[in-house]
């Protein structure tokens, strides 16, 4: 059993970890998208 104070702290910690993880996922997706477009641009310039 956890005390009320411990339970609230645990919930806040879980919420914080989830929000950080979602932000990291968004940034990784953004990076993949940028790298993909960068690769496509370099391939197009190499063909010219």
C-alpha positions as CSV (number, residue, x, y, z in Angstrom):
1,X,0.0,0.0,0.0
2,X,1.1,3.5,-0.8
3,X,0.2,6.6,1.1
4,X,-1.8,9.2,-0.6
5,X,1.3,11.4,-1.0
6,X,3.3,8.6,-2.5
7,X,0.5,7.7,-4.9
8,X,0.1,11.3,-6.2
9,X,3.9,11.5,-6.6
10,X,3.9,8.2,-8.5
11,X,1.1,9.4,-10.8
12,X,3.0,12.7,-11.5
13,X,6.1,10.7,-12.3
14,X,4.3,8.4,-14.7
15,X,2.6,11.4,-16.5
16,X,5.9,13.1,-16.8
17,X,7.6,10.0,-18.3
18,X,4.8,9.5,-20.8
19,X,4.9,13.1,-21.9
20,X,8.7,13.1,-22.3
21,X,8.5,9.8,-24.3
22,X,5.8,11.2,-26.6
23,X,7.9,14.3,-27.3
24,X,10.9,12.2,-28.1
25,X,8.9,10.1,-30.5
26,X,7.7,13.2,-32.2
27,X,11.2,14.5,-32.6
28,X,12.5,11.2,-33.9
29,X,9.7,11.1,-36.5
30,X,10.6,14.7,-37.5
31,X,14.2,13.7,-37.8
32,X,13.4,10.7,-40.0
33,X,11.3,12.9,-42.3
34,X,14.1,15.4,-42.6
35,X,16.7,12.8,-43.4
36,X,14.4,11.2,-45.9
37,X,13.9,14.5,-47.8
38,X,17.6,15.3,-47.5
39,X,18.5,11.9,-49.1
40,X,15.9,12.5,-51.9
41,X,17.3,16.0,-52.6
42,X,20.9,14.7,-52.7
43,X,19.9,11.9,-55.1
44,X,18.1,14.4,-57.4
45,X,21.1,16.7,-57.5
46,X,23.4,13.8,-58.3
47,X,21.3,12.9,-61.3
48,X,21.6,16.5,-62.7
